[in-house]
Amino acid sequence: MPYTGDKAIDEALDRKKAIKCDMCAGIDRGPACVRACPTGAAIRVAPDEFLTVAKLSP
């Protein structure tokens, strides 16, 4: 949303900033995005496991 010239609205826009994903730290069942993905396309894989699989690909 572009700035409006209204100080209160523009300050609220400044507060909406992206933050780095914390993998839903503190949630026992893991990241909410993985649980909510309707197709199962979002998965969480350990980096070392991913690299092992990636090396097997031609």
C-alpha positions as CSV (number, residue, x, y, z in Angstrom):
1,M,0.0,0.0,0.0
2,P,1.5,3.4,-0.9
3,Y,1.9,6.1,1.6
4,T,-1.2,8.3,2.1
5,G,0.1,11.5,3.6
6,D,-1.8,10.8,6.8
7,K,0.8,10.5,9.5
8,A,-1.0,7.9,11.6
9,I,-1.6,5.6,8.6
10,D,1.9,6.1,7.2
11,E,3.4,5.2,10.6
12,A,1.3,2.0,10.7
13,L,2.6,1.1,7.2
14,D,6.2,1.6,8.5
15,R,5.6,-1.0,11.2
16,K,4.6,-3.7,8.8
17,K,8.0,-5.2,8.0
18,A,8.9,-8.7,7.0
19,I,10.9,-10.7,9.5
20,K,12.9,-13.9,9.1
21,C,11.0,-17.1,9.6
22,D,11.7,-18.6,13.1
23,M,10.2,-22.0,12.0
24,C,7.4,-21.4,14.6
25,A,9.8,-21.7,17.4
26,G,8.1,-22.9,20.5
27,I,5.4,-24.9,18.7
28,D,5.7,-28.6,19.3
29,R,4.3,-29.7,16.0
30,G,6.7,-27.7,13.9
31,P,6.1,-24.9,11.3
32,A,2.5,-23.9,10.8
33,C,3.0,-23.4,7.1
34,V,4.0,-27.1,6.6
35,R,1.0,-28.3,8.6
36,A,-1.4,-26.0,6.7
37,C,-0.1,-26.7,3.2
38,P,-3.1,-28.3,1.4
39,T,-1.0,-30.1,-1.2
40,G,1.8,-31.4,1.0
41,A,4.3,-29.4,-1.1
42,A,5.8,-27.6,1.9
43,I,8.1,-29.9,3.8
44,R,10.9,-29.4,6.3
45,V,14.1,-31.3,5.6
46,A,17.3,-31.2,7.5
47,P,20.1,-29.5,5.4
48,D,22.4,-32.5,5.5
49,E,19.5,-34.8,4.3
50,F,18.7,-32.4,1.5
51,L,22.3,-32.2,0.3
52,T,22.6,-36.0,0.3
53,V,19.5,-36.3,-1.9
54,A,20.6,-33.3,-4.1
55,K,23.9,-35.1,-4.8
56,L,22.1,-38.2,-6.1
57,S,20.1,-36.2,-8.7
58,P,21.6,-36.3,-12.2
